[in-house]
């Protein structure tokens, strides 16, 4: 079938996850058929708590949650179904909901996914027009799913063989199991940060074993100093947001090195962290011109992931401020900052940085002010992204 794999997966994941979430007993049934009109119909049916008739009409509106779900204490931001509906509409499909009087819900998703003849393909992106003759192996370590996915897509487009890890612990395990040639390491992660993770990797690498180059992903001068200092153990840094030209130069530089124990520092991405404008035009052009293997622009991929991930992060920060548990939420604000930087939203990223600082300092008054500022900035960013990627 021909279709938008990422969007279809995102919609189905949301619908099935909701069905499982609201079904404490019974079952969740997923059926797939082709209609007489040639469309693919997905039916997700559960035996859960059901949806009241008065809630069905507003179910797909942003920030709306069924009253019974809220009353029973089920979490959620009320954005999942509205995003699923917007993605379905963008694909030319339909998404409807129904509920039985005795409980249980049924969601029906129909999409125009035409059948295509299978073609032989290596599944490998076309090689970049430069001197590398092999596929370099890269491990991307970032707790932000948006940043992780976007950098992975960029690297695949450059012909790299890519793996990823969401935590420092996962990164150490990945490197010990199969050392890559390059590790791109986010510095600010909860639990194990990038510098500590690097030290663990260096300490556990046996003499004579392959030594991966470890390059930091950082958005500030302190991070650059930390990465290149004697305690960091890293070989260089890239400034966030990572640019395709910088990643290509990095892969070329590593391919040219023959002595893995004497890798010079790699310094790239020297653009200023924050621009006066709301969106960095260079980042937007970069993402718009790059394509995934399915032919989609990286701007669309990144925009969708930012719109999916950031509202839940903001809801988590809001709950932390209301519950007066500020410092643990600082890493969530950092994640929002990373999301914004990935799409060139420097204004929103600056707001997230100020909120990060207020949360880390346990300053409740400043945190409330900065949270409201960030929320307004993200509202503007959301409208801009939806317009740019064609979402209603």
C-alpha positions, 0 to 999 in steps of 0.5 A: 500500500502507498501512504504516509507511514509515520502519520498512519502509525501515529494515529493508530498508536494513539487510538489503540493506546487510548483503548488499552488505557480505558479498558480495565477488563475485557478486551481491545479488538483491532480489525483491518479491512478494505472497503468496496471503495478501495479504502482501508478501514481500521476499527478499534473496539474496546470494552472499556468505560465508554463515552457519554453521548454529550461528549462524542460531539466534542471528542476531537476538539483540542484539550477536550476530555470525556467527563467520565474519564476525567472524573475517574482520574485518567490522565491526559492533555486532551490533545491526542484525539484532536491531533489524530483527527487533524492527521487523518484529515490531512491524509484525506481520510475519516475518523469517527467514534461511537459508544455503546450504552452498556460501555465500550467504544469503537473508533473507525479510521478510513484512509485512502491507501492504494495498493501498489506493486512490490518493487525490489529495493535495497532500502538504503538511502542514495549515497551522498555525493562525497567521498565516503564509500561505506555506511558509518555506524552512529548512535544518537543519544537524546532523551527528547524523542523529537531531537532523537528522531530528527537527527536520526533521519538526517543521518540516514539521509546521509547514508549512515547506519543509525541506532538510538538510545533515550537514556545514558544507561541505554547508551552504555549498553548499546556501545558495549554490545556493538561499538559504533564509529560515532556517538552523538551525545546529548549533554543534559539528560535526567539521571545519567547526563552526557558527560557521566555517560561518556565517562562510563563508556570510556571506563568500560572500553577494554584496551584494544577494543574499538573506541567510538568517537563521542561528540556532544550535542549542546546548546550553550557555551558551558556545554561546549567547555564541558564536552572538550574538558578533561573530565568530559572525555568527548572528542568534540561538539555540535551546536544545537540544532544540528544542521545537515551540513555539519553532520555531513562534515562530521561524518567525512571528518571521521571517515578520514581519520585513521588513528582512532586514539587521536581524534581532533576536536570537531567543532561545527554549527557555530551559528548563534544560539538565539536569533531575534526572529521567531523562526530561524529561516536557515533551519527552516530551509534546511529541514524543508529541503531534506527528505526522508527515505519515504520522500517527506520533508524533515520539516513536516516530520519535525513539526508533527513530532513537536506538536505531538510531544510538547503539549504533554510536556507543558501539561507536566510542567504545569502540574509540577508548578501547581504541586510545588515540585519545581526542580524535578520538572527542569529537565522537562523544560529543557526537553521543550527547549530542544523541541523548539530549537529543532524547528528553529523556534528560537523565541520559544526556546529562549522562553523555555530556557528561562523557565528551565532556570526558574524551575531549577532554582525552585523559584515558584513566582518566576516559574509561573510567569515564565510558564505563561510566557512559554505557553503563549510562545508555543501557541504562536509556534503551533499556529505557525507549524500547522500552517507550514506543514498543511495541518488544519 
